[in-house]
Amino acid sequence: MSKYCSFRTGGLAQDFFIPDTLNELSEFLKNNQKPILMLGLGSNLLVRDQGFDGVVIKLKHFDQLDIVDDVVHVGAGTTLAKLSRFCESKKLNGAEFLSAIPGNVGGALAMNAGAFGSEIWHFVESVTTINTSGIVFERNALDFDIDYRQVLNKNLDEYFIGATFKFKQAEKQQNIKALLEKRNESQPIGQANCGSVFKNPKGYFAAKLIEDSDLKGFCIGGACVSEKHANFIINQDNASATDIEKLIFHIQQSVKSKFNIVLETEVRLVGDS
Ligand SMILES: Cc1cc2nc3c(=O)[nH]c(=O)nc-3n(C[C@H](O)[C@H](O)[C@H](O)COP(=O)(O)OP(=O)(O)OC[C@H]3O[C@@H](n4cnc5c(N)ncnc54)[C@H](O)[C@@H]3O)c2cc1C
């Protein structure tokens, strides 16, 4: 999975499936018995070295993008960058922040991804999901418990296959280039990472707690706490997933013993340990 995850490490998946059509996905799910890992761009995933004992599904071809009466219809496999640029070209305001988040629409919905004070679920009109038996549903925000970097579907075993968004038509758009420059100033761009490793605990910044625990630059194996942003772990030198997981644990222990605060991971860990 190292090829498919931005950490550039991780073990093997037993099976890997890229459906061409919704029909193909639905048929596959009807007959599938294995555990499923739905994969977006892999920007928030750490697959353990032992790999994933099931099927990874990538909705690469679910990348349709359309607009009808100012409502944007988009497939779960569309990148956030493409969605953001599309909205910019249609003079729709509010999707600019998405350009700063590496990911697909499906992964961003699953994470309630956000940046610069905006979160993706803010703009959702409806989502289309498919369950593990291959049945398709139209749902809205009320069907989910939506929180900071966390989304629970009240109907379990469903995956996002598409969404409709409503962005405002307004005069003032944020400048995407300026947002990206701002992001590049504070993040270790160009080094393999997964963005923020930990959620910010209420009232605190995870990065500040890690920095104040003197962990900037601290490494285990090939995994290091970024010098540029302490809430980022970088794969500096062929880190294994185990190196990264050990470093995550070490950071959690250090912050807990120094500040008595529990850091919860934002990155999703997958596979048997
Ligand atoms: C440099 C960098 C900067 C980042 N900055 C930000 C930021 O500013 N804000 C932010 O919120 N995040 C940020 N992230 C984290 C990441 O970009 C987001 O969490 C993003 O939404 C992940 O999308 P993805 O498609 O890569 O999902 P993946 O990493 O592939 O998957 C993430 C989770 O979503 C699930 N999932 C994926 N697709 C589906 C689907 N179709 N249906 C159901 N579940 C699905 C996966 O199973 C997994 O549990 C950053 C990451 C990097 C590398």
The ligand as an SDF file (V2000), in Angstrom:
LIG
                    3D

 53 58  0  0  0  0  0  0  0  0999 V2000
    0.2630   17.5150    3.2500 C   0  0  0  0  0  0  0  0  0  0  0  0
   -1.0910   17.1910    3.8230 C   0  0  0  0  0  0  0  0  0  0  0  0
   -1.8870   18.2220    4.2880 C   0  0  0  0  0  0  0  0  0  0  0  0
   -3.1540   17.9470    4.8330 C   0  0  0  0  0  0  0  0  0  0  0  0
   -3.9270   18.9690    5.2600 N   0  0  0  0  0  0  0  0  0  0  0  0
   -5.1680   18.7330    5.7170 C   0  0  0  0  0  0  0  0  0  0  0  0
   -6.0270   19.7960    6.1150 C   0  0  0  0  0  0  0  0  0  0  0  0
   -5.6820   20.9810    6.0350 O   0  0  0  0  0  0  0  0  0  0  0  0
   -7.2630   19.4850    6.5690 N   0  0  0  0  0  0  0  0  0  0  0  0
   -7.7050   18.2000    6.6560 C   0  0  0  0  0  0  0  0  0  0  0  0
   -8.8580   17.9770    7.0630 O   0  0  0  0  0  0  0  0  0  0  0  0
   -6.9150   17.1730    6.3000 N   0  0  0  0  0  0  0  0  0  0  0  0
   -5.6660   17.4030    5.8300 C   0  0  0  0  0  0  0  0  0  0  0  0
   -4.8670   16.3520    5.4590 N   0  0  0  0  0  0  0  0  0  0  0  0
   -5.3540   14.9730    5.6210 C   0  0  0  0  0  0  0  0  0  0  0  0
   -6.0900   14.4550    4.3850 C   0  0  0  0  0  0  0  0  0  0  0  0
   -5.7580   15.2080    3.2480 O   0  0  0  0  0  0  0  0  0  0  0  0
   -7.6130   14.4880    4.5790 C   0  0  0  0  0  0  0  0  0  0  0  0
   -8.0110   13.7120    5.7020 O   0  0  0  0  0  0  0  0  0  0  0  0
   -8.3580   13.9810    3.3400 C   0  0  0  0  0  0  0  0  0  0  0  0
   -9.7230   14.2260    3.4870 O   0  0  0  0  0  0  0  0  0  0  0  0
   -8.1410   12.4940    3.1120 C   0  0  0  0  0  0  0  0  0  0  0  0
   -8.7400   12.1720    1.8860 O   0  0  0  0  0  0  0  0  0  0  0  0
   -8.2750   10.8760    1.0980 P   0  0  0  0  0  0  0  0  0  0  0  0
   -9.1040   10.7920   -0.1380 O   0  0  0  0  0  0  0  0  0  0  0  0
   -6.8110   10.8880    0.8970 O   0  0  0  0  0  0  0  0  0  0  0  0
   -8.7060    9.7420    2.1180 O   0  0  0  0  0  0  0  0  0  0  0  0
   -7.8850    8.4380    2.5410 P   0  0  0  0  0  0  0  0  0  0  0  0
   -6.6580    8.8480    3.2850 O   0  0  0  0  0  0  0  0  0  0  0  0
   -7.7100    7.5480    1.3720 O   0  0  0  0  0  0  0  0  0  0  0  0
   -8.9250    7.7960    3.5690 O   0  0  0  0  0  0  0  0  0  0  0  0
   -9.2050    8.4350    4.8020 C   0  0  0  0  0  0  0  0  0  0  0  0
  -10.3780    7.7130    5.4810 C   0  0  0  0  0  0  0  0  0  0  0  0
  -11.5400    7.8720    4.6900 O   0  0  0  0  0  0  0  0  0  0  0  0
  -12.0850    6.6060    4.3310 C   0  0  0  0  0  0  0  0  0  0  0  0
  -12.6330    6.7310    2.9760 N   0  0  0  0  0  0  0  0  0  0  0  0
  -11.9850    7.0670    1.8440 C   0  0  0  0  0  0  0  0  0  0  0  0
  -12.8310    7.0890    0.8030 N   0  0  0  0  0  0  0  0  0  0  0  0
  -14.0500    6.7490    1.2880 C   0  0  0  0  0  0  0  0  0  0  0  0
  -15.3470    6.5940    0.7010 C   0  0  0  0  0  0  0  0  0  0  0  0
  -15.5500    6.7640   -0.6030 N   0  0  0  0  0  0  0  0  0  0  0  0
  -16.3830    6.2490    1.5160 N   0  0  0  0  0  0  0  0  0  0  0  0
  -16.1850    6.0390    2.8370 C   0  0  0  0  0  0  0  0  0  0  0  0
  -14.9910    6.1540    3.4520 N   0  0  0  0  0  0  0  0  0  0  0  0
  -13.9260    6.5180    2.6820 C   0  0  0  0  0  0  0  0  0  0  0  0
  -10.8930    5.6510    4.3760 C   0  0  0  0  0  0  0  0  0  0  0  0
  -11.3250    4.3020    4.5300 O   0  0  0  0  0  0  0  0  0  0  0  0
  -10.1640    6.1910    5.5950 C   0  0  0  0  0  0  0  0  0  0  0  0
  -10.7620    5.7410    6.7850 O   0  0  0  0  0  0  0  0  0  0  0  0
   -3.6080   16.6010    4.9050 C   0  0  0  0  0  0  0  0  0  0  0  0
   -2.7940   15.5600    4.4170 C   0  0  0  0  0  0  0  0  0  0  0  0
   -1.5620   15.8540    3.8730 C   0  0  0  0  0  0  0  0  0  0  0  0
   -0.7220   14.7310    3.3350 C   0  0  0  0  0  0  0  0  0  0  0  0
  1  2  1  0
  2  3  1  0
  2 52  2  0
  3  4  2  0
  4  5  1  0
  4 50  1  0
  5  6  2  0
  6  7  1  0
  6 13  1  0
  7  8  2  0
  7  9  1  0
  9 10  1  0
 10 11  2  0
 10 12  1  0
 12 13  2  0
 13 14  1  0
 14 15  1  0
 14 50  1  0
 15 16  1  0
 16 17  1  0
 16 18  1  0
 18 19  1  0
 18 20  1  0
 20 21  1  0
 20 22  1  0
 22 23  1  0
 23 24  1  0
 24 25  2  0
 24 26  1  0
 24 27  1  0
 27 28  1  0
 28 29  2  0
 28 30  1  0
 28 31  1  0
 31 32  1  0
 32 33  1  0
 33 34  1  0
 33 48  1  0
 34 35  1  0
 35 36  1  0
 35 46  1  0
 36 37  1  0
 36 45  1  0
 37 38  2  0
 38 39  1  0
 39 40  1  0
 39 45  2  0
 40 41  1  0
 40 42  2  0
 42 43  1  0
 43 44  2  0
 44 45  1  0
 46 47  1  0
 46 48  1  0
 48 49  1  0
 50 51  2  0
 51 52  1  0
 52 53  1  0
M  END
$$$$
